[in-house]
């Protein structure tokens, strides 16, 4: 404890800690231990002199007839400090650390050790935080129900089950590349959480493979992903001379293939971003298969018209293509052939139109139909001739007439 300067320097080097912070820890620890034996009026100070390698405590002792505690000084002793001491006087003393009782020094050492350990944890946490949102390489050490434990060099990390790509498996000793999703502190350990399923993992891989993205010439506007299945990436060039989609694909598609290889064959759609929702929707589904896009005036809904032979391509397996495209453009998308679209529009028109708008329907007939629950053109359209003729006041000819009118409405 006496060679305090050497201790500070050694700890700072060995533990990669800031020397000034260690000094603060030592002062705080001493003050914390000694203040338990002192009162505020004792005015405790810690004295540390680097030049003479001197560490001491300075405080006021109260003069009493016979001292019974660390904070008191007997009247007899007080005469060695003051010519005419009185009971109740406060006399300043300075005591070298070496002269403190062993029990106090022991407690101080324990407190210092505890605080330095906390410093180390904070330093580790700071170092790990610098790795957050970065790509790291590692080797699988073990596998259990929690996921894979991965040695990433500066720490052991966890690749949890929920952050793995579907149907992706590793053996102990396999190399793995992942995205540092989070840094967690649990008890005295720091846990690095990895992900291969997060959209940012794809973004970081693209940055590694596409120099124009890393340089800022191409901006990744949005990534929507179903890990292991399909990902849509909207990109925008910030330079007229740079082809955003072409650069991401690379010569003969070599760049995108490298990215797909890292993602174990996951389908990647590179899409040209546009601020025009109609163009963006077209790009997201596939410009070569879309014939027309109708966007509603209210809400974020769009209807996409495709050739019948392209409908399955537009929707995708289990609806994944249109679902991911909808998330990418932030619109609810529905895919129709032109016949389906016209029928849908006609149905909506019939639903919102009253029966009295049908050709040949008089006010009297309209009232009869409404009385029996046929209020819209769609109600008549979906009814059979037999159903209509069962309505009192509606004959077979009238039923056929209004039925034909609804079919051509």
C-alpha positions in Angstrom: 0.0 0.0 0.0 2.9 2.3 0.6 4.3 2.1 -2.9 1.2 3.7 -4.3 2.7 5.2 -7.5 4.1 1.9 -8.6 0.8 0.2 -7.9 -1.1 2.8 -10.0 1.3 2.5 -12.9 1.4 -1.3 -12.8 -2.4 -1.6 -12.7 -2.8 0.9 -15.5 -0.5 -1.1 -17.8 -1.6 -4.6 -16.9 -5.3 -3.9 -16.8 -5.3 -1.3 -19.6 -7.0 1.1 -17.3 -6.7 4.9 -17.1 -4.1 5.9 -14.4 -6.1 8.9 -13.3 -9.2 6.7 -12.8 -7.2 4.2 -10.7 -6.0 7.1 -8.5 -9.6 8.2 -8.0 -10.6 4.7 -7.1 -7.8 4.5 -4.4 -8.8 7.8 -2.9 -12.5 7.0 -2.9 -11.8 3.5 -1.4 -9.7 5.0 1.4 -12.2 7.7 2.1 -15.1 5.1 2.1 -13.3 2.9 4.6 -12.1 5.7 6.9 -15.3 7.7 6.8 -17.0 4.9 8.7 -14.8 5.8 11.7 -15.1 9.6 11.2 -17.8 12.3 11.2 -18.3 15.1 8.8 -16.6 17.6 11.2 -13.4 15.5 11.0 -13.1 16.8 7.4 -11.2 13.8 5.9 -8.8 14.4 3.1 -6.7 11.9 1.1 -3.1 13.1 0.4 -1.3 11.6 -2.6 2.1 13.0 -3.7 3.6 11.3 -6.8 6.9 13.1 -6.5 7.7 11.5 -3.1 5.4 8.5 -3.6 3.5 9.5 -0.5 0.0 8.5 0.5 -1.6 9.7 3.7 -4.9 10.7 5.3 -5.5 14.1 6.9 -8.4 14.9 9.2 -9.3 16.7 12.5 -9.3 14.7 15.8 -11.4 15.8 18.7 -9.6 16.4 22.0 -11.1 14.3 24.8 -9.9 13.3 28.3 -9.1 9.8 27.2 -9.3 8.8 23.5 -11.5 5.8 22.7 -11.9 5.9 18.9 -9.9 6.7 15.8 -11.5 10.2 15.5 -10.4 11.2 19.1 -7.2 12.5 20.6 -6.4 12.3 24.3 -5.7 15.6 26.2 -2.1 14.4 27.0 -1.4 13.7 23.3 -2.9 17.0 22.3 -0.1 18.8 24.2 2.4 17.5 21.5 0.3 19.4 18.9 -0.8 22.5 20.7 0.5 24.5 23.6 -2.8 25.0 25.4 -5.3 22.3 24.2 -8.8 22.2 25.6 -11.4 19.5 25.7 -13.5 19.7 22.5 -10.7 21.3 20.4 -10.3 19.9 16.9 -6.7 19.3 16.0 -5.6 18.5 12.4 -3.4 15.4 12.0 -1.8 13.7 9.0 -1.2 10.0 9.2 0.8 8.0 6.6 -0.9 4.9 5.3 1.8 2.7 6.7 0.8 3.8 10.2 -2.8 3.0 9.9 -4.0 -0.1 11.8 -3.7 -3.4 9.6 -7.5 -4.0 9.7 -8.2 -0.6 8.1 -5.6 -1.2 5.4 -7.1 -4.7 4.7 -10.6 -3.2 4.2 -9.1 -0.5 2.0 -7.4 -3.1 -0.2 -10.6 -5.1 -0.5 -12.5 -2.0 -1.5 -9.8 -0.9 -4.0 -9.8 -4.4 -5.6 -13.6 -4.4 -5.9 -13.7 -1.0 -7.5 -10.8 -1.8 -9.9 -12.7 -4.9 -11.0 -15.7 -2.7 -11.8 -13.4 -0.4 -13.8 -12.2 -3.4 -15.8 -15.8 -4.5 -16.5 -16.6 -1.0 -17.6 -13.5 -0.9 -19.9 -14.5 -4.3 -21.4 -18.0 -3.1 -21.9 -16.7 0.0 -23.7 -14.4 -2.1 -25.9 -17.3 -4.4 -26.8 -19.6 -1.5 -27.5 -17.2 -0.4 -30.2 -17.8 -3.8 -31.9 -21.6 -3.3 -31.8 -23.3 -3.2 -35.2 -20.2 -4.6 -36.8 -19.4 -7.9 -38.6 -17.2 -10.3 -36.7 -15.6 -13.6 -37.6 -15.5 -16.5 -35.2 -15.3 -20.3 -34.6 -18.1 -22.4 -33.2 -17.0 -23.7 -29.8 -20.2 -25.5 -28.7 -23.8 -26.0 -29.5 -26.8 -26.3 -27.1 -30.5 -25.4 -26.8 -29.6 -21.7 -26.5 -27.7 -21.6 -29.8 -24.1 -21.6 -30.8 -21.2 -20.4 -28.6 -18.8 -18.6 -30.9 -15.2 -17.6 -30.1 -14.8 -14.2 -31.8 -11.3 -13.5 -30.5 -11.8 -10.8 -28.0 -14.7 -12.7 -26.3 -17.0 -15.6 -26.4 -20.3 -14.8 -28.1 -23.8 -16.3 -28.4 -25.6 -16.9 -31.7 -29.1 -17.6 -30.4 -31.5 -19.9 -32.1 -33.8 -17.0 -33.0 -31.0 -15.1 -34.7 -30.0 -18.0 -36.9 -30.9 -18.4 -40.6 -33.5 -21.1 -41.0 -32.1 -24.6 -41.8 -28.5 -23.4 -41.2 -26.4 -25.7 -39.1 -22.8 -25.6 -37.8 -20.4 -28.1 -36.3 -17.9 -27.4 -33.5 -14.9 -25.9 -35.2 -16.8 -24.3 -38.2 -16.1 -20.7 -39.0 -19.0 -18.3 -38.9 -19.5 -14.7 -39.8 -22.2 -12.7 -37.9 -23.5 -9.3 -37.0 -23.0 -8.0 -33.4 -26.5 -7.3 -32.4 -26.2 -6.4 -28.8 -23.9 -6.4 -25.8 -25.4 -7.5 -22.5 -24.0 -7.4 -19.0 -25.1 -10.3 -16.8 -23.6 -10.5 -13.3 -19.9 -10.1 -13.8 -19.9 -11.3 -17.4 -20.3 -9.5 -20.7 -22.3 -11.4 -23.3 -22.0 -10.6 -27.0 -25.2 -11.4 -28.9 -24.7 -12.3 -32.6 -27.2 -12.4 -35.4 -27.3 -13.8 -38.9 -31.0 -13.2 -39.3 -31.1 -9.4 -38.8 -31.5 -7.2 -41.9 -28.5 -5.2 -40.8 -26.4 -8.4 -41.4 -27.3 -8.3 -45.0 -26.5 -4.5 -45.2 -23.0 -5.1 -43.7 -22.3 -7.9 -46.1 -23.3 -5.7 -49.0 -20.9 -3.0 -47.7 -18.1 -5.5 -47.7 -18.8 -6.7 -51.2 -19.9 -3.5 -52.9 -17.3 -0.7 -52.6 -19.7 1.9 -53.9 -22.0 1.3 -50.9 -19.2 1.6 -48.4 -18.0 4.8 -50.1 -21.4 6.3 -49.8 -22.0 6.5 -53.6 -25.0 4.1 -53.2 -27.5 4.4 -50.4 -29.4 1.4 -49.1 -32.8 2.9 -48.5 -34.6 -0.1 -47.1 -34.1 -3.9 -46.4 -37.0 -6.3 -45.8 -36.0 -9.8 -45.0 -37.4 -13.3 -44.3 -34.1 -14.9 -43.2 -33.1 -17.9 -45.3 -35.9 -17.4 -47.8 -35.9 -14.0 -49.5 -34.7 -10.4 -49.0 -35.6 -7.3 -50.9 -33.1 -4.4 -50.9 -34.0 -1.0 -52.2 -30.9 1.0 -53.3 -30.5 4.6 -54.6 -27.5 6.1 -56.4 -26.2 9.4 -55.1 -24.1 9.9 -58.3 -25.5 10.0 -61.8 -22.5 8.1 -63.0 -23.2 5.1 -60.7 -25.7 2.4 -61.5 -27.0 1.4 -58.0 -28.6 -1.9 -59.0 -25.8 -2.8 -61.5 -23.1 -2.1 -58.9 -24.7 -4.3 -56.3 -25.1 -7.1 -58.8 -21.5 -6.8 -60.0 -20.0 -7.9 -63.3 -21.9 -11.0 -64.4 -23.6 -11.0 -61.0 -20.5 -12.0 -59.1 -21.1 -9.6 -56.2 -24.6 -10.7 -55.5 -23.6 -14.3 -55.8 -21.0 -13.8 -53.1 -23.6 -12.3 -50.9 -26.0 -15.1 -51.6 -23.3 -17.6 -50.8 -22.8 -16.0 -47.4 -26.6 -16.2 -46.8 -26.7 -19.9 -47.9 -28.6 -19.3 -51.1 -31.2 -16.8 -49.9 -32.9 -15.1 -52.8 -31.9 -11.4 -53.0 -33.9 -8.8 -55.0 -32.0 -5.6 -55.6 -34.5 -2.9 -56.4 -34.1 0.7 -57.7 -35.5 3.1 -55.1 -38.0 5.8 -56.3 -39.9 8.4 -54.4 -42.8 7.8 -56.8 -44.8 5.0 -55.1 -46.1 3.6 -58.5 -42.6 3.2 -59.8 -41.3 1.8 -56.5 -44.1 -0.8 -56.4 -43.4 -1.8 -60.0 -39.7 -2.2 -59.1 -40.5 -4.1 -56.0 -42.7 -6.7 -57.7 -40.8 -6.9 -61.0 -40.9 -4.3 -63.8 -41.0 -7.1 -66.4 -44.3 -8.6 -65.1 -46.4 -5.6 -64.1 -48.8 -4.1 -66.6 -50.4 -1.4 -64.4 -50.5 -0.1 -60.8 -53.6 1.5 -59.4 -53.0 3.4 -56.1 -56.0 4.3 -53.9 -56.5 8.0 -53.0 -57.0 7.2 -49.4 -54.9 4.8 -47.3 -51.9 3.0 -48.5 -53.4 0.4 -50.8 -52.4 -0.5 -54.4 -53.7 -2.9 -57.0 -51.3 -4.5 -59.4 -52.4 -5.7 -62.8 -50.4 -8.6 -64.4 -50.8 -11.0 -67.2 -52.4 -14.3 -66.1 -49.1 -16.2 -66.8 -47.2 -13.9 -64.5 -49.6 -13.9 -61.6 -47.9 -16.7 -59.7 -44.5 -15.0 -60.2 -45.8 -11.7 -58.9 -47.3 -13.3 -55.8 -44.4 -15.6 -55.2 -44.2 -18.9 -53.4 -46.6 -18.8 -50.4 -47.2 -15.1 -51.2 -43.7 -14.1 -50.1 -42.8 -11.9 -53.1 -45.9 -9.7 -52.8 -45.8 -9.7 -49.0 -42.1 -8.6 -48.9 -42.7 -6.0 -51.6 -45.6 -4.6 -49.6 -43.4 -4.2 -46.6 -40.7 -2.6 -48.6 -43.0 0.0 -50.2 -45.2 0.3 -47.1 -48.4 -0.4 -49.1 -51.0 -3.2 -48.9 -50.7 -4.8 -52.3 -53.2 -7.0 -54.2 -52.4 -8.8 -57.5 -55.0 -9.2 -60.2 -55.3 -10.1 -63.8 -57.1 -7.5 -65.9 -60.3 -9.6 -65.8 -60.1 -10.1 -62.1 -59.5 -6.4 -61.6 -62.5 -5.4 -63.7 -64.7 -7.8 -61.9 -63.4 -6.5 -58.5 -64.2 -2.9 -59.5 -67.6 -3.9 -60.8 -68.3 -5.7 -57.6 -67.4 -2.7 -55.5 -69.5 -0.5 -57.7 -72.5 -2.8 -57.3 -71.9 -2.9 -53.5 -72.0 0.9 -53.2 -74.9 1.4 -55.6 -78.6 1.2 -54.5 -81.2 -1.0 -56.3 -83.1 2.0 -57.5 -80.1 2.8 -59.7 -80.8 -0.4 -61.8 -82.4 0.1 -65.2 -86.1 -0.8 -65.1 -86.4 -0.6 -61.3 -89.3 1.7 -60.4 -89.6 3.3 -57.0 -92.3 0.7 -56.1 -90.1 -2.3 -57.1 -87.1 -0.7 -55.3 -89.2 -0.4 -52.1 -90.3 -4.0 -52.4 -86.7 -5.2 -52.8 -85.4 -3.1 -49.9 -88.2 -4.4 -47.7 -86.9 -7.9 -48.3 -83.3 -7.0 -47.7 -82.1 -6.3 -51.3 -80.7 -2.8 -50.8 -77.7 -2.8 -53.1 -77.1 -3.8 -56.8 -74.8 -6.5 -55.4 -77.6 -8.1 -53.5 -79.6 -8.5 -56.7 -76.5 -9.6 -58.6 -75.8 -12.5 -56.2 -79.5 -13.6 -55.9 -80.9 -16.2 -58.3 -84.0 -15.7 -60.5 -85.9 -18.1 -58.3 -85.0 -16.2 -55.1 -86.3 -12.9 -56.7 -89.6 -14.4 -57.9 -90.3 -15.6 -54.4 -90.6 -12.0 -53.3 -94.3 -10.9 -53.3 -94.8 -8.3 -56.0 -91.9 -9.4 -58.2 -92.9 -11.5 -61.2 -90.7 -13.8 -63.3 -90.3 -11.2 -66.1 -89.5 -8.4 -63.6 -87.0 -10.7 -61.8 -85.3 -11.5 -65.1 -85.2 -7.9 -66.1 -83.6 -6.6 -62.9 -81.2 -9.6 -62.8 -80.0 -8.8 -66.3 -79.6 -5.1 -65.3 -77.4 -6.1 -62.4 -75.3 -8.3 -64.6 -74.6 -5.4 -66.9 -74.3 -2.7 -64.3 
